Amino acid sequence: MNDTNVHLAIDLGGSSGRVIAGFVDAGQLQLEQVHRFANEAVWIQNSLQWDLPSLWQEILTGLRAASDRYPDIASVGVDSWGVDYVLLDEQDLFAGPARTYRDPRTVGILEKAFEIVPREDIFAATGIQFMVINSLYQLLAARLADETSLKIADGYLMIGDCFHWLLTGKRSIEATNASTSQLIDARTKTWSDELITRFGLPRDMFSDLIEPGTTLGPVQPSVASVTGLEDVPVVVPATHDTASAVLSVPVDDFAPEKPTWCYISSGTWSLMGCELSEPRANPLCSELNFTNEGGVGGSTRLLKNIGGLWVFQQIRKSLERRVTPPSWDDMVTAAKSAEPFALLVNPDDPSLVAPEDMVAAIEQLADRTGQAPPTDHAVLFRAALEGLALRYRACLEMLESLVENHIETIHIVGGGSQNQLLCQMTADACNRKVIAGPVEATAIGNVMMQMIGTGSLDSVAAGRVLVQKSFDTQQFEPQNPDAWTEPASRFAKL
């Protein structure tokens, strides 16, 4: 197939954003980065906030550049990270700042939430993993603090929805990202009126959900005049970046009843799970703290959120204060030469969520768990990667018990799929074949959903065939899985 029409994916991540053009040439999907920009949260009056005006200006700059470069732009759509939101007032203005999920207002919020609604009731309704970052707990923290923004709120939008609103002037809430709020009923796939009422949240601010592939309408005139995108429609992708990333997994099936493969969307966070036709909101799922997030076409993404490459990234940031930091490649090279399993670090340890100094936090963790302190930087680098692979191993065991099937293959997609050492560690730790790639998973899924929405692709299955034709992958077989047995036992006791 050839589709010379260009689809623009606005891909927003926790540290950067991009405008990427996608089109089909000679039967292969091509991606071209048009514009890249930083996304840094800022501290304002003791709260950590996203700089939405700056992001919006960068998006407009990227769209203008795309308009100048490509004559046939067919659509545009935005994906973003989950859980964070903005509130609008009756005048269609921001009711307050967009706090980030790392804002300290949610410290201790789970205990307060369970006093209002028991934990088991929340999970039975939503099937969502308990994390203080979920929108529900951010909103509860706002209500308990009597925040003005919640009092005057007339509309609730997730981050991707916010930029669709800025593009079109139309409010909408896309289903996959809304599921990360922990306010969506896992079975009806609509807002849980019961939870919203019991937590004392304003029901009227939650509008009906829309599905990926929906066309919202053309960009509004004020945007068209700045960008040149006159009459270009906004086609909503799976706005949760992981939901988009999962679409790019190069497999031949969609939402199987008995999955034989799982995915790891690997970046700052790692999201490890299976694509299913129905949620698994049962007591075992609650006990293992897995989540049933919404996927495309009514599918369910049964997964666990894992700390990801956050620890590895923050070690480098800590070193910037002390020395000239090594490059990412140099960090991986140093990790290869370090002693295996000299220090075990669980990426999900609460002390590593948002420390001021990651190196100091790991040193304190080593002391607290009775381990020898890291002797050099290479030990730190290796510990961050080994800890992640060991966490994947534990997660795989839990995942297989939930889907009641043997997982044969692990697909790693996203930026972390480029880290060959981590991919090999994952194959060894899990004793499974690992297929790494594509790297640009989220952008691919975003473009794929726009192509489905505009009629250029028939289905997710057809999109995955296109992905397999278009992007190279790398395979990793287990080489020394036995070496991971004893460290896994120690890791489980941390």
C-alpha positions, 0 to 999 in steps of 0.5 A, a space after each residue: 500500500 501507498 498512503 502519501 497523506 501525512 499523519 502528524 503524531 504529537 507525542 508528549 512524554 514526561 521529559 520531552 515532546 515531539 511532533 512526528 510525521 508518519 506516512 506510507 511509502 513503498 509499502 512501509 510506514 515511514 516516520 520523520 521527526 519534525 520537532 523535538 522539545 523539552 518538557 520540564 515540570 516546575 516548582 511553583 509555591 511548593 507544588 510541582 506543575 506542568 508548563 502547559 503554555 510552553 508545551 502548547 507553544 512548542 506544539 504550534 511550532 512543530 505543526 507550523 514546521 510540518 505544514 511547511 514541509 508536507 503538502 498533504 497532511 491528513 490528520 493530527 492527534 496527541 498522545 501523552 502520559 497517563 493520570 495527570 489532568 487539567 480542570 476547566 472553568 465555565 469560561 473555558 479557561 484553566 481552573 488551576 495549574 496542572 499538577 504533576 503526578 510527582 507533586 507531594 500532595 498525594 503523600 499518605 493519600 491511599 490511607 485517607 481514600 480507604 477510610 472513605 471507600 474500602 480498597 476492595 470496593 475500589 478495585 472491584 469497580 475499576 480493576 486498576 492498580 493502586 498508585 498514589 499518582 492515579 487521578 482519583 487520589 490527586 482529585 481527592 487530595 485537591 478536595 481534602 485541601 479545599 482547592 479552589 480549582 476543584 470548586 469551580 471546575 466545569 470540565 475535566 481533561 487528561 493531558 492529551 485531551 487538553 491539547 485536543 481541546 486547544 487544537 479544536 476548541 472541543 472538549 473530549 475525554 478519550 477512553 484509554 487514558 481515562 482508564 488510568 484515572 481509576 474512576 472508570 468501571 472496568 466492565 461498563 467502560 464508563 465513569 463509575 458514578 458510585 465512586 465519583 459520588 462516594 469520593 465527593 467529586 463533581 460529577 458534571 465535570 466528567 463528560 462522556 468518553 470517546 473511542 480512539 479513531 474518533 474524528 473531533 473535527 478540524 483545527 480551529 481557525 486560530 490554530 490554522 492561522 498560526 500553523 497553516 493546517 487549514 481544515 486538517 482534522 484532529 483524529 484521536 489516537 489512543 491518547 495514553 502513550 502505552 495504549 498507543 505503544 502496545 498497538 505497535 507490537 509486531 504480532 499476528 493477533 489482537 487481544 487473544 483469550 489465552 496470550 502467549 506473548 507479553 509486552 514491556 513498554 520500556 522508558 522512564 516507566 516500564 509497563 509490562 502486561 498482556 493484551 486481553 479481550 476482557 478485564 481480570 478484575 478478580 481478587 488475585 489481580 487485586 492481591 498482585 496489584 495489577 491494573 486493567 487499563 483500557 485498550 483500543 477496540 474495547 480491549 484490556 491492557 492487563 499490566 503492572 507499572 514498574 519503575 522503569 529506566 527512571 533509576 538509571 536516568 536519575 543516577 546520571 542526573 545525580 552525577 551531573 552535580 559531582 562530575 562530568 556525567 558519562 554518556 548513556 552508551 558509556 554507562 551501559 559499557 561500564 555496567 557490562 564490566 561491573 561485578 554481577 549482582 553486587 548490589 540489588 536495587 528494586 526500582 519500585 522501592 518507595 525511596 526511589 520515586 522522587 529523591 533529591 539525589 538518586 545516588 545518595 538514595 541508593 546508598 541509603 537503600 543499600 545500608 537499610 537492606 544490609 547490602 554493601 555500598 556501591 564501590 563505584 559508578 559502574 556498580 550503580 549502573 549495573 544495579 539499576 539494570 539488573 534490578 529492572 530485569 529481576 522486577 520483570 522476572 517477578 512480574 512475569 510470574 504474576 502475569 502468567 498466574 493471572 492469564 493462566 497460560 505460559 508466556 513464550 515471548 516478551 516484546 520490548 518496545 519503546 526507547 528501552 528496547 535500544 538498551 541491548 544489555 537490558 534486553 539480554 538481562 531480561 531474556 536471562 532473568 525471565 528465561 524467555 525469548 525477547 524481541 526488541 523493537 520497534 523503538 518509536 512504538 508510541 508514535 507508530 501506534 498514534 499514526 496507526 490509529 489516525 490511519 484507521 480513523 481516516 480509512 487508510 487502514 482497516 484494522 489493528 491487525 492490518 496495522 501490525 502487519 504494516 509494522 512488521 514490514 516496516 521496522 527491524 527488530 532484534 531477538 535475544 535468547 536466554 544465555 545464562 538463566 541459572 545465574 539469576 536464580 539465587 539473586 532472584 531469591 535475594 531480590 524477593 526478600 528486599 
